[in-house]
Structure formats: C-alpha cells, structure tokens
Amino acid sequence: IVPARNEEANIAALLRSLIAQEYPAGKFSVIVVDDQSTDRTAEIVRAIAQDSPVPITLLESDLSSSVRSPKIRALIQGIQHSLSEIIVTTDADCTMGTRWLASVNAAFEEHVGVVTGVTSYSDDASIGPVFRGIQYLDFISYTAIAAGAVGLGRVLVSNGSNMAFRIQAFDETGGFDALTHINTGDDSLLAQQLTAGGK
C-alpha cells in the first residue's frame, strides 16, 4: 500500500521498482491511495497500471473519514481494499531492490506479526556536507537503536516506508482504532501495538 500526495516526480520510479520485484507477479498487488494530489500523480499511476504485469489499483482518499492523519486514512482505505494476508507499506518517494518483497516475506515465520526494515537515504548533492553528516549520524543512531530493540524482541521505532504486518495481527490488536486522533508516528505506534499484541 502506497499513500501518495503530489508525488509526480517520484511515483513512476517507485512503481517500476515494484513491478521489477523478483517475486511472482500473481502473488502480490499494489494499491496507491492518492490523497488529493494537485499534480499528475494519479495520471502517472493510471498510465503505468495499464501495461503492468502486476495489478496496480488507484484509490482516491476518502475525505469523509474522521481520521485525522492523511497517511492513516490512506492506509485504512488500502487495507479495506486488500485481500492479502500480509500488508506491506512503503512511501511514494522510495525505490527498492528487486529482492525487497522476497526478503520481507522470508521474515514472516510462523509467529511473526510485524516486520520492519531499514530505510536508507540517497545522497543529495544539493544538501551541504555538514547537514549531510548530521543526517547520516542521525540515521545511524536511529537504525542502531531500532535494530538493538528488535534483537531484544521489542519495537521502539519503525518506518512505514519499509514495514509489513499480518492482517490477522492487525485486526486482533485493533488496527488503527487507537491511533485515529494522531497526525504522525503511526508507523512506530502500530508496530509497538502489533508486537505487544494488545489493543
């Protein structure tokens, strides 16, 4: 599931990297939820979907929803339209290697309800070296803390750009029901909830 808003510069690269996954095309589908884009995001998704060997569905965000966060609203809508046992989320400005879905799926052992992975940032030459260094240190510390907590069987942080969960675990722990009032942090809070196993 991919929430998207005004991502015409990025959405094509994301969809191409999903189509290129070394994973059976009949075993996964892509749902893009467009949140009131005023650019060509929806048009690009429709054009790529026409010739895609992987099913790509475009949904328009449900503006009648009382959910505060546009991202949570988009994810709820995508989940409601999905028939999958496992939901994988990413962001519209991401790309991934061809083995991404296979590696995510391989992590789902019998009692695993949520899988979270690392998201790295590409080098942006327009950002000065000092800020890039600070960003890199922040990324390394964030990743180290996240990995250490997972190694101890806990989730402190998770990034919705590289996250997956069983729909059964999502339903059993209340899904986003307790998070509809927040505007950010939904990915980490959802992962913590799924790990704790309670509403």
Buried (B, 14 or more C-beta within 10 A) or exposed (E): BBBBBBBBEBBBBBBEBBBBBEBEEEEBBBBBBBBEBEEBBBEBBEEBBEEBEBEBBBBEBBEEBEBEBBBBBBBBBBBEEBEBEBBBBBBBBBBBEEEBBEEBBEEBEEEBBBBBBEBEEEEEEEEEEEEBEEBEEEBEEBBEEBEEBBEEEEBBBBBBBBBBBBBEBBEBBBBBEBBBEBEEBBBBBBBBBBBEEEE
